[in-house]
Amino acid sequence: MQNATSFAEVLDAAGQLTLPEQEELVDILHRRMVDQRRAEIVEEVQDAEREFASGGCRPVSPSELMKEILS
């Protein structure tokens, strides 16, 4: 099993990079975060579609939804 690198060690290592390398690292991390969030959203949509298909929920109007939320 690999040893996990601590957050502090990652920050220290990033601090040793040149400014352009740090900018590239930030860009890469940002793209990975966007991709990860996108995958989470896809999973949530698929879960909701499965729930709807199995009859676990029903379509409602906006006014019905607000009434339910406020009650």
C-alpha positions as CSV (number, residue, x, y, z in Angstrom):
1,M,0.0,0.0,0.0
2,Q,1.3,3.4,-0.9
3,N,1.8,6.0,1.8
4,A,-0.6,8.9,1.5
5,T,1.1,12.3,1.0
6,S,0.0,14.9,3.5
7,F,-1.7,18.1,2.4
8,A,1.3,20.0,3.9
9,E,3.7,18.0,1.9
10,V,1.8,18.6,-1.3
11,L,1.7,22.4,-0.6
12,D,5.4,22.4,0.1
13,A,6.2,20.5,-3.1
14,A,3.9,22.9,-5.1
15,G,5.8,25.8,-3.5
16,Q,9.0,24.5,-5.0
17,L,7.6,24.6,-8.6
18,T,8.2,27.6,-10.8
19,L,5.3,30.0,-11.2
20,P,4.3,28.6,-14.7
21,E,4.4,25.1,-13.2
22,Q,2.2,26.2,-10.3
23,E,-0.3,27.8,-12.8
24,E,-0.4,24.6,-14.8
25,L,-0.9,22.5,-11.6
26,V,-3.8,24.8,-10.7
27,D,-5.3,24.4,-14.1
28,I,-5.0,20.6,-14.0
29,L,-6.5,20.4,-10.5
30,H,-9.4,22.6,-11.6
31,R,-10.1,20.5,-14.6
32,R,-10.0,17.3,-12.5
33,M,-12.4,18.9,-10.0
34,V,-14.8,19.9,-12.8
35,D,-14.6,16.4,-14.2
36,Q,-15.3,14.9,-10.8
37,R,-18.2,17.2,-10.1
38,R,-19.6,16.4,-13.6
39,A,-19.4,12.7,-12.9
40,E,-21.2,13.2,-9.5
41,I,-24.0,15.2,-11.3
42,V,-24.3,12.4,-13.9
43,E,-24.7,9.8,-11.1
44,E,-27.3,12.0,-9.3
45,V,-29.3,12.3,-12.6
46,Q,-29.1,8.6,-13.2
47,D,-30.3,7.9,-9.7
48,A,-33.2,10.3,-10.1
49,E,-34.1,8.7,-13.4
50,R,-34.1,5.2,-11.9
51,E,-36.2,6.4,-9.0
52,F,-38.7,8.1,-11.4
53,A,-38.8,5.0,-13.6
54,S,-39.5,2.7,-10.6
55,G,-42.4,4.9,-9.5
56,G,-40.5,6.3,-6.5
57,C,-41.5,9.9,-7.4
58,R,-44.1,11.6,-9.6
59,P,-44.1,14.8,-11.6
60,V,-45.5,17.9,-9.8
61,S,-46.2,21.5,-10.7
62,P,-44.0,24.2,-9.3
63,S,-46.9,25.4,-7.0
64,E,-47.4,21.8,-5.7
65,L,-43.7,21.6,-5.0
66,M,-43.6,24.9,-3.2
67,K,-46.7,23.9,-1.1
68,E,-44.9,20.7,-0.1
69,I,-41.7,22.6,0.8
70,L,-43.5,25.2,2.9
71,S,-45.7,22.7,4.8
